[in-house]
Amino acid sequence: MRIGVLALQGDFREHLQALRGIGVDAQEVRLPRDLARVDGLIIPGGESTTIGKLLVAFDLMEDVRKRALDGFPVYGTCAGAIVLSSDVRGSGVDQPVVGVMDTTIQRNAFGRQVDSFEVDLPIAVLGEQPFHAVFIRAPVIERIGPGVNPLARLSDGTVVAVQQGNLVATAFHPELTRDGRFHRYFAELVERCL
């Protein structure tokens, strides 16, 4: 099993380290030929408009969309969650998105960089121990469709992690912690999809 990390912009290096830290073969994905060599893909945090434009520029957008719709596992963190969403709000621009998750997401919903925060979240699929989540200019998942399962909520009920079959999205950055459980959860999903 090999998991790719989209390496066009954002914190892809941290995802590669996190995957390798749990013993997963990880590879940078920059071109369609790279995508063809992996069994799952992580779209990292960064700047969602830039990531979307680079997906188009490097001829990856349609490949990622088609494969995701065919059952290929994809995990988007923060900006990656925005790129996966079918409905993006607050962008101010008509940004290109993969658009395969039945979610509505609000960009920068918690405010600016200075409004970033960390919180311990109960996430049942990861076990009893709370997961320390890092939110940096994070989006909020405002609406989830009938086939989308919420995996984590803030104490006020705000949805911050979801799964729709082979697709996973988090508004936070698990790659910025030493807790490999979310990457392991995705790796197990990829393994089941092989």
N, C-alpha and C positions, 0 to 999 in steps of 0.2 A: 504494500500500500504506500502510495506517495501523495502527499497533500501539497498543493501549490498555494503560494501567497502572491496575490497581485502586487507587483513590485514597480508600479508606475509612479506612485506618489504616496506619501503618508508613512506610517510607522510599520512598514512591512518587516524590517529587520527584527523588531521585537516579537512579531508573530513567528518568524522562522526560528528564533531562539526558544520560544515557548514550546513549539512543536518538537524541536530536537531535544529539549529538556525532558520530554516525556517519552523519548525513544522513537519518534515518528520521522520517517524520511520526508524531508521538506525541501521544496524547490521554488525558486523565484519564477514568476510567470510574467513575461513581458510581451510575448508574441503568440499568435495562434498555435505555432508548433510546440511552445511550452505548455499551453493549455491541454493539448492533445496527449501529453505525457503524464498527466496527473489524474488522480481518482476523486479529488475534491478540491475546492478552492475557498480561500479566505480573502475577502475584500476588506482591507484594513481601514482604520481611522485615518483621517487626513482632511482634505477639503473636497467635499462631495462633488461640487461643480467641476473641479479640475479632474478628479478621478473619472467622472462621466465623459468629459471631453477627450481624455486620453484613451479610454476604452474605445471610443469611436476612432480616434486617430491611429491607433495601433491595430485596427480591425479585429477587436476582441468582443465588442458589444453584442453582436448578433450570435457569435459562437457561445458566449456565456449564457445569453438568454435562451437559446435553443436547447443547450445541454441542461440548464436548470429545469426547464419545462419537461425534459425527458427523464428527470430523476437524478441528475448529477447533483451531489451535495454542495451547497454554497453557504458560507457563513459570513455575514457582514457585521463589523463592529463599528459603532458610531457613524462615521461618514459612509461606511460600507452598508450599514442598515438603511441609510437614506437611499443609496444607489439601488438597493434591492426592492424598495417600496414602490407600489403602483401609484401612490398619490403623495406628492411632496408639497408641503406648505411652507411659506416663509422664505422661499428661495430668492425672490426678487428677480430671478432670471429663469428662462426656460431651459433648465438643465437636462442633459440626457441621462436617463436612468435605465437600468436593466428592467425594472418594473415587474418582477415576477411574484412578489409577496403581496397578498391581499391586505395591505395595511395603509393607513394614512399616517404620515409622520411629519412632525413639525421641527424644522431645523432650528438649532440654537435656542431651544425652548426654555432652557434654564437661565439664559442670559449670556453675557460675555465671558471672556477668559477668567476674569476675576471672580466670577460666580461658579467656577468649577468646584466640585466637592467630592468627598469619598464617603461611602456608607456600607455597613455590613448588611447584606441582603439574604433572607432565607430563600433558597432555591431548591425545591424538593428533589428535582432530578439530579442534583449534585450531592445529595446526602443531607445529614442533619446539621453539619457545621455551616454557619453563614458564610457567604462569599463576600470578600472585601472588594467592592466595586468602585472604580475610578471614573468619574464623569467629568469630561473636559469639553466645554461648549457643546454639550450633549443635546441630541434630539429627544423628543418624546413621541412614543407611539400612541397616537390619539384614538385610532380606530383599528380594530382587528376584524377581519372577515370571519365567516362561520367555520372555515377550515383552519384557522390559525389558533394555536394554543398559547396562552400567556405562560411563560416560564418564571417570570419574576416581576414583582411590583414593589414600588416604594411604599412606605407606611401610609401615604395618603391615597393609595390605590392606583397611582400612575403606573402604567405598563412600561417596563424597561427591557424586557427580553421576551422573545416569541419564537415559536417553531411552527412551520407549515410544511409537514412532510419532510422532504429532503433539504429544506431551507431553515436556517437559524439566523436570528438577528439580535444584537444587544446594543442598547444605547450607551453602554459603558465599555471600558477597555480592559478586558481580562489579561491581555498581554503585558500590561504595566504592573502586574502583581507577580508574586512568586507562586501563586496558586494555579496549578496546571489543570484543575478539574474541568474548566469549560473547554479547553483545547482537547482534553481526553474525551469529553462528551461528544464533541464534534468528530474526533477520530473514530470513535465507536460507531457513530452514524455512517461515516464513510465506509467503514468495514462492512456494515450491514448492507450497504448499497452495492457492494462489489458483485 
